[in-house]
Every structure is written in C-alpha cells, then in structure tokens.
Amino acid sequence: MTADQPASPAETRTARLLVVAQFALIGLLVVLPGRDDWPVPPWLAVTCAVGAVVGVVGMVLGGTALGRGLTAVPLPNEHARLRTGGLYRIVRHPIYTGLLLTMGSLTVASGSVPRLVAFAVLLGLITGKARWEEGHLARRFAGYPAYAARTPRFVPRWRRRG
C-alpha cells in the first residue's frame, strides 16, 4: 500500500479482524465480574477512576486531532495526514494509549485476576495492531520512520534532569 494504492482485500480483512478482536476483548473486560483477588482501597479506586477519565479524554482528543483521517480500522484512509503535533508529539498512538489507560484502570479497580488476564491479552493485541498499523503508515508517509524513531509508541518518555 502506497499513497496512491489502496489496501488489498487481505489487508482490509486483517484490519477488520484486529478491530473485532479488540472490541471482543473490551467487551469481555466490561462483562467479567469484579472479584476480591486483591484489595482495592479507596485511594486506589479514586486513582483508577481518574485514570479511566484521563484515558477517555486522551482517546477523544487523539481522535479529534485526526479529523477525517480517523478510521475504524488501522489503515490510513484517503484523508489521512501524518500528525506529529499535540498528543501525537508525546506518543505515536494516543488513542491506543487512552484505551489502555482506561481499560487498565478498570482492571486494577476490579480486583479481578480474570480481568487482568483479559487486559494482558488486550495489551498484546494492541501492541501487535499498532506495529501492523505502523508498517502501513511508514509506507504511506515518508516522514513516519523518523517520527517513530523520536516518539514513543504508547508511554511518554520521562525526561531526566541534570
């Protein structure tokens, strides 16, 4: 796939399967019952609630920044532009970062080992999905490899002082 060439049917199928798997795991995380596998003191519950809200805000801001380039599948559409400002200056995938922060927060607050396992699978899927998407972005945008080299995938780098 290049800037002038659309995704192949196989690429489109793979992209859709990745999205279906992602939403299946999110659904599983939501419907699995909470448990008492670890204690969730009030301060942790509040921290997780804040983390979930920050994650949702990050997803909304990341999606809004893409404008008409936002797609349901991890393939750039004809409106896509390489975004390197705003949240995209901090991480390459702010929508995925927000999703992982939200679902991770809900998982920790649930006190549930089954949810923790489902979250670990979601983390693996999102990591693989992001790598797959990055291959397509690198073919579409000449500047993507340089951007990827200086910008972390999901977690902002801590700047060291001194």
Disulfide bonds with the S-S distance in Angstrom:
none
